[in-house]
Amino acid sequence: MTGLRAAVIGLGRMGSTFDDEIPHGGSVFLPYCHGPAYFHSPKVELVAGADLHDGQRQLFGKRWQVPSDNMYSDYREMLAKEDLDIVSVCTSARVRSTIVQDVARAGVKAIWAEKPIALSLEEADTMVRVCDEEGVALAINCARRWNPLYTQVKRVIDEGQIGKVLQVTANAPCDLSHNGSHLLDTVRFLAGGDVQWVMGEMESDEAAATDDDLAGNGYLAFDNGARAFIRSMPTGAAKWNFDILGEEGMIRSVGDTNELELTALSETEFPVFSDSPVRASRPGKTHVARYPFPWPTSIQGMGLTIIDDLVNSIETGAPPKCSGTDGLLALETAIALRESHRRGFTRVNLPLEDRGLKILSAEIQGDDVPRRILRESQSAT
C-alpha cells in the first residue's frame, strides 16, 4: 500500500524539530520525530498539520513543504476538510485522550500518538476502546520497541540464545509516567510478559500522596515467571542501563545501547592448556563465555520504521509493535508502583480496580507555552 496521506497535530518538538537536538545515534536514529519521518518516508505523503500557535504552523509548513492552505489552527477543521489515513498526535498529554478519540472517529486508518498515553487510566481505557471500535491502529511512541538495537537484543532473547528470561534490571533516571513510560515499556518488551503485580517506593511519603509525576523504584512480577527491578531515582553513572538475565546467558545494555555485551554458557572451557590437570568433564553448559554482540546489518531511521509498522497494521490488522494497550499498561504499572507506596509498600495486583487513578505527567507543566519555544528561550539564556 502506498500513497497514504498523513498529518500531524501538535507541531512543536516531537511533531517537527526534535531531530535537531540529536547529536549522535544510540537510542535514536534519524529521521525520528513525526514531521521529518513522514516527509522522508516513501510510503506516505505529509499533507497537513494543525497547531494553535501561528509560529509553529509557519515553521512546520515551510520546513516540510506543506502548503499554507493545509495548515490549521483547529485540528477539528483539518479532520473535516482533509482526507487522511494516518494522523500523529503530538500535543500535551492534558488533551491527548480527547484528540485521539476525535481522530479515531474521523475515519483515519492509524494514529501515532506521543507518550505517555494519557493522564488517567480512565482516559487511556477510553482511547483504546474507541480505536478498537473504529478499527483504527493506535501506536504509542514508547519508541525503543522500534529501535534497531533493542530490536536486535529482543531477537537474541526470542531465539533462545540466553535461555528463558529470569530477570531484567533497569536503571534510568526519570519520572515514572513521562520518560518512565519508555522505561517501563522497555522492561515489559525485554521481559516478554505482562506484569501481574508490583511493589514500589516513591521519593517520599508526602510525594506519593500526590498525583505528581515521580521518580521511584520497584519490583515487578511477570506472568511468564520473569522478574524485574527498576530504579528511576538518581542512578549515578548508570544512565539507561538494562541487564537481561537468562537461564543460559545475559545481555547488558549500557548507556541506552551505546554498549552491548552478550554473555552465554558454554559446554567447553577455554583455553585448555597442555599441562592442565585431567578432570572428569561435567555435562551441560557450565562455563561462562563472552561473545561479540551480533549488531544489525542495516539501521533505518526509527520514524521510518514506525511508519512501516503502521502501514503493516493498516494492511494486515496486526497491532503496532507498541500499541495503545502497551501504552496503557506502562501507565498502569507506574500508577501501581505509586499505589504500593501509598498502601504501605504492599504488593499491588494488576489490573487496578480504580480506573480514576492518574499521574499528572511532567510534560504538562507549563504546557501553555510550546516546549520548542521554552527550550529555545532557555538556550538563549
N, C-alpha and C positions, 0 to 999 in steps of 0.2 A: 504494500500500500504506500503510495507516495502522494505528494501534493496536499498533505494535511495543513489546515490553517490554524495558526497558533496566535495567542495573545497573552499579555502579561498585565496583571492588576497589582499595583504597587511597584513603582519604577525607581526605587532607591538602590541601596547597596546590593541586596540579593537579587533584585529584579534586573539590575543593569550594570553596576560598576564594581562589584566585589572583586572581580578578577584582577582589577588594577592593583589590589593590595597584596597579591600573592607573589613573593619573590622567588620561590622555588617549588619543586614538586614534593611529594611525600604523601600527605593526606588529601591533597587537592591537585588535580591535573586539569589544565585548561583546554577548551572553554568549560567553565564550571557553572556559573550562575545563569539565570534563566534567559535573559535577553541575548547574550552572546551565544549561548548554546543553540537557541532557535535560529539565530542569524546564520550560524555556520553549519547547521545540520542539513544534509541533502534530502532529508525525509519530510521536512516541514517548511512552511513559509510563514515568517513572522509578519502579521498583517495589521496588528492593532495593539494599543496599550491604554491603560487608564490609571490616573493618579489625581488626587485632589490638588496637588501643587503644580502650578504653571511651570516652574523651572525644571522640575523633574520630567514633565511631559516633553518639554522642548529639548532637553538633553538626550532623552531616550530616542525621540523621533529622529533627531539629526544623526546620532551615532549609529543607529541600527536601521536607518533608511526606511522609516515608517512615515507615510505622508501625514501632514498635519490634520487632514480631514479624518484620519483614522485614529486620532489621539483624543481621548475623552477624559473629562473631569469626573464623570459619573459612570462607574462600571456598569450600572444597570442599563444606561443608554447604549453602551458598547454591546452588551449582550443582546439587546433588542435589534440593533442595526446590523451587526456583523454575523456572518455565517462561520462559526468557529468549531473546530474539532478538539483542540487541546487548549486549556487555559491554565496559566500559572497564577497562584495566589501568594503574593509576597508581602502582604500587609502585616501590620501588628497582629499579634495573637488576640488582642482585645476584640477584633472584629472578624477574625478568620473564619469562625464557625458559620456565621451568618452569610458571608460572601461565598464560601464553598457550597452551602446549600443552594443559594441563588444560582450559582454557576451550574450546578448539577441539574437543576430544574429547567435550565435554559436550552437543554438539548445537546450539550457537548458530549464527546466520547471519553475524554480523560481529563483529570485535574492533577497538576503537580503543585502541591502546597508546601509552604515552608513549615519548619518545626518551631516550637512544639505544636502538636496538632491543635490544641485549644487550651483554655484555662481550666475548665472543669470536666469531669468525667461525663456529665450530662450533655455538655456541648459536643464532646468527642463522639459519644454514642449516637447522637442525632446526625452528625456528619457522616458517619459510617453507614447508618441506616438509610439516609436519603440517597447516598451514592449507590448503595445496593439496589434500592427500589427503582432508581432511574437507569440502572445498568451502566453506570459511569465508573471507570477505573480511577481510584484515588491513590496517589502516591504521596508519601510524606518524606520530606528531604532530610531524613537521617542518612546522610549520603555515603557513609562508609560501606554500606551494602553494595554500592556500585563502584567503589574504589578498586582498581585493578590489583593492588597488592593485598588488601584484605580479602578480595575475591580469591586470590591465589592461596592465601592461608586457609580459607574455608574449603577450597578444593583439596588441599593436602589432608585436612581433617576428614572430609566426606569420603575420600578414597581409602580411609583406614590406615594412613601412614603412621599415625601415633596411637592407634587403637581408640577405644571408647574414651570420650572426654570425661575426665573426672572433676576438673575444677578450672575455672577461669578467675584469675586475679587481675584486677584493673586499677590503675592509679591515674586519675585525671582531675586536675583542679577545676571545678566548675560548679555552677548551681544545678540542682538536680532536674529542673524542668527545661531551662533554656538550653545550654550546651549539654546538660545532663541527659537530654533526650538522645543525643549522639552516643554518650557513654553507655546508657542502659540498653539501647537498641543493639549496639555493637556486642555487648556481653551476651544478649539473647541470641544474636546471629552466630557467635562463635560457640556458645554452649549447645546450640542446636535443639533447644526445647522451649517450653513455656514455663514461666515462673509459677510455682504453686504457693509458696509462702516466703515471707521475708522477715528479717529482724533488722531494725535500723536505729541509727543515732544521728541526731542533728547537732547544729552548732551549740545550742543551749536549750534549756527548758523554755526560756522566755521566747526564743526564736521559733521553737517548734509549736508554740501555741498560736502562732500567726499563720496566715496563708502566704507568707513571703516565699520567694524562690531561694532555697537554702543550699549550702554545701552540706554533705553528710557522708556517713559511712554505712555499709550494710552487708548483710549476708543473705544470699538468695538461694533458694532450693528449687530445682527444676524437675519437671515431670519425667525426664529421662534418666534421673539419678545424678545428673551433674550438679555441682555446687559452684557458687561464685562469691568472692569477696570484692567489694568495691570501696575505694576511698576517693571522695571528691573534695574533702577538706584539703588544705595545703599539702602538697606531695613532694616538696623539695625538688631534687633533680629528676624525679620520675614523672615526666610530663607525657601523659597519654601513653602509658606503657601497659601492655597486655601480656600475661603469661597463660598459655593454654596447656594444662597438664593432662596427658592421656595415659592410658594403661601401658603403652609401649613407646612413649616418647613425649616430647614437649616442644612447643613453639614459643619463642619470645619475640615480641614486637616492641622495640624501643623507640621512643620519640615519634609515635604515630606512623610507624612503618619505615622510619628513616633507617633503622637497622632491623634485620630479621635473622633469627637464629633457629635452626632445626636440629634437635637432638633426638635420637632414637636408640632403642635397644638392639644389640646385635648378638648373633649366636657365637661369634668368634672374637677373641681378644686380639688387639693389635697395639704394638708389634709383638711378635713372638720371637724371642732370641734363641740362638742355637744352644746356649747353656742354661736355658730356663729349666727349672725342675719339672719333671714329668708328673702331671696330676691327672686324675680322672676328670674328664670334662663333664660339667653339669649340663643336662639337656635344657633346651629352650634359650630364649633371648635374655642374657644376664649381663651383658657388657654394654656400657654406655658409650655411644659414638656421636660425634658432631658432624653434620653434613652441610654442604653448601645449600643455601635455600634456593629452590627452583624458581627463579624470577620469571615473570611472564615474558613471552616473546614479543609482545606488542602492547603498547599503552595508548589508549584513546582518552581524549578529554572526557571527564566524568559527566558533564552535562549532555554530551552526545550519547553516552552510554545510557543515561536516564531516558532520553528521548527514544532511543532504540527499544528500551524496555516498555515504555508507554505504548509505542506502536505495536509491539508484540501483544500487549494486553488488549489493545483495540481489536487486533486481528484474531486472537485465539481465545479471549475471555479469561486468560490466566491473570492472577493478581500481580501487581508490580512487586519487585523484589523487596521494597519497603512499602507496604500497603497502609491504608487507613487503619486497619486493625493493628498493625505493628506500631504505628504512632500512638494509638490508643493505649496499647499495653505498656509502652515506655512511660507515658504519663501516669498510668495506674500504678506501676511499680514505684515510681518516685513518690506518689502520694502514700502508698502503703508503707514505705520506709519512714516517712514522717509520722504516720499514724502509729507505727510501732513505738517510736519515741514517746508520743503523746500518751500511749497506754501503758507506760512503764517499761519500755524495752521488751515487750512481749512479741511472740510470734503473731503475724498478721497474715491471714489466708487471702488468696485472690480467687475469684474476683471480689472486689469490695462491694458491700451491700449499699452503702450510701453513695449514690451517684451525684450528689450535690457537692461532694468534696472537690477542692480545687487547689491549684498553685498559681499565684499571680506571677507569671513568668517575668524574669528580669528584663526581657526585651520591651515590656510595655511601659517601663519607667521613662517619662519624658517623650512618649511616642506622638505627642502633638507636633514635634519637630522631626523631620526625616533624619534617620541615622546618618545618611551620607552627609547632610549639612552639618550635623553635630560633629562628625569626625573631621570634616574639613576645618571647622572653626577651632577645634582642639589642636589640630596640626599647626594652624596659623599662630597659635599662642605658644 
